[in-house]
Amino acid sequence: MTMTNPTTLPQNVGAQLPNQLSGGEWYAVYTCARHEKRVAEQMERRRLHGFVPLYRATHWWKDRRKEVVLALFPSYVFVHLALQDRLLVLEIPGVVSIVSSQGKPIPLPAEELEPFRRASGSVQMEPHPYLQAGRRVRLRRGPMAGLEGILLRRKDGLRLVVSIEILMRSVAVEVDEADVEPVPLRSPRKACPC
């Protein structure tokens, strides 16, 4: 079990960057499992502008507990560079690839990454399953725990739409995003060959 500890984090590895970077774009670098911090440190040594957002968690085992610092986005480090300099990143031990589509690295919007860079360990964050409107989810907590439905995103928050098939009626329930989890996709049932 993982629980987030509210104590302040160490600085995100590589987060001490100038406020405005000129030339180049942000890219996501895919790393070997649990190599994010080492890759970010190697980027820093090579004077590349990279960072890895971190969070602190407490892991519990039968006989002990331990506080660990983990990557917020497992197996990903972010780097700001001109595309012609990508070989400098690909040479770093532990780097698998730069996230690409059809063989071309995909630049990331700076406005999506900037808040993580600025937070730099001062805000408590933790990973959460990726949720999309229209996705089937299940409530994890509260008086309606176990209830499944379709997630709707509205201007003022989230709603879970629950349908009672036999009555052909639906009900919308206000939910907190932290209380829902994605329902695993089910494979279609195959007809019995009897």
N, C-alpha and C positions, 0 to 999 in steps of 0.2 A: 504494500500500500504506500502511496506517495502523498505527503501532505506538504503544503507550502508553508514555509516559516517566514513570518513577516519582518525578520531582521533585514537590515540593508545589505545589499549584495556588493561584492567587489565590482570595480569598474568592468563594463563589458570589454572583453578582450579586443583591443584595437579601436576602441570608441573615442580615443582622444584625437579626433580629427578636427581640422579647421571647420568653421561653420559653413563656409561656401567653398565647394570644390569646383575648379574650372577644368574644362576639357574632360572628355570621357563620360561614361555612364555607369550606373550601378548594375552589377550582375550577381546572380546567385551561383555559388560554387558548390557543387555536390562533392562531399568528402566520404572517406571510409567511415564506418560507424565509430562513434566516440572519438573522432580525430579533430573535431571542430576547433577546440582551443589551441591545439598544436599547430594547425594550419594557420589560424589567425596570428599566432605568435611568429610563425615563419614569414607571413606577409609583412608584419611590422618590421622584422629584421631586414627584409628586402626593400623597405621603404614604400610598400604598396599600401594604399588606403583601404583597409578592410576592417570588418568587425563581426563579432558573433554576439547576439543578445543572449544573456544568461539569466537563469533564475535559480533560487535556492530551494531545495526540497529535503524533506526528512524521509529516509527509507527505513522501513521497519522489517526486521526479521524476527524469527522466533526468540532468539537469544540476545538481540541487541538492536539498537537503532543508530543511524549515522546520517549526519547532515552532509549533503553533496551539492555541488554547483554544476548545473547541467545546461546544455544549449536549449534555448527556447524553441528553436527549429532544428530538431535532430538531423544531423548529416548535412547541414547547410551553413555556409559562411558567405558574407556579402563583401564584394570588392568593387571599388570605384576605379575604373581604368579606361584608357583608350583601347579600342578593340585590337589594334595592331600589337598591343603589349600583352595579349592573353597568354602567350607562351611562358611569360614570367610566372604566371599563376599555375599553369598546367605542369610546370617542373617541380612544384612543391610536393614533397612526400606526403601522402595521405589525400591528395586531391584526385578525384576520379574524373570529373569533367566540369565544364561550365554549362549550366542549364541552357539547352538549345532546342530549337524547333527546326526540323529539316536541315540540320547541320549548321545552323546559324545561331550564335548566342543571342538570347532574348534579354534586352535591357529592361530593368525594373523601374517603375515610376519612383523618383526620388521622394515625392510626397508621402509614399507609403512606408519608406524606410526611415525617413528623418525622425519620426516620433520615437522609434526604437533606439536610434543613435542618441537622441537628446535625453531619453529616460535614463540611460547609462547606470542602471542599478538603483535609481532613486524611487522607482515605482514598482509595486509588487505585481508581477505577472506570472502566469503559468500557462502551459499548453492547454488547449481545449479542442475537442473533436471539431473538424470542419463541418459547419452546418450551412445548408442552403435552403432558401425558401422553396417549398415544394417537396422537400425531403421528408420521408417517414421517420418520426422520432418517438422516443419513449420518455416519459417523465421518470426521473430517478428518485426524486424526493417529494415530500409533502403528502397531503391527504389523498391525492390522486395518483400516487406513485404506481408505476406499472402501466398506466394508461398510454395507449399508442394513438398517433394521429399524424396529420400532415402539418408541417411548420409553415406559418405565414408570417411575413415581415410586414409590419405596418409602421407608419411614421412615428407613432408613440411607443413602439415596442414590438414584442412578439406575441403571436397567438397560436395556439395549437387547435387545429380543427379536428374534432373527433366525430366520426360517422358511425351511426348505429344502422348497420346494413339492413336488418330485417324490418326496421321501421322506416327506412329511407329518409332519415333525418340526420342533420349535423349540428354540432354545438361548438362554439368557439370559446376557448379558455385562455385567459391571460397567463403567460408563463414567463419565467426568468430564464435567460439563455443558459445559466449555470445549472439549471435543474433538468435539462433535456440532454439526451444522448441519441446518436443516430442508431436506427434499427438496422441490423445487417440485412443486405439485400438477399431476398430468398430466390432460389432458382425455381423456375416454373415446374409444377408437378407434371410428371410424365404419366401418360395413360398406362394402366396395368396391361401387360401383354397376355393376360389370361384368356 
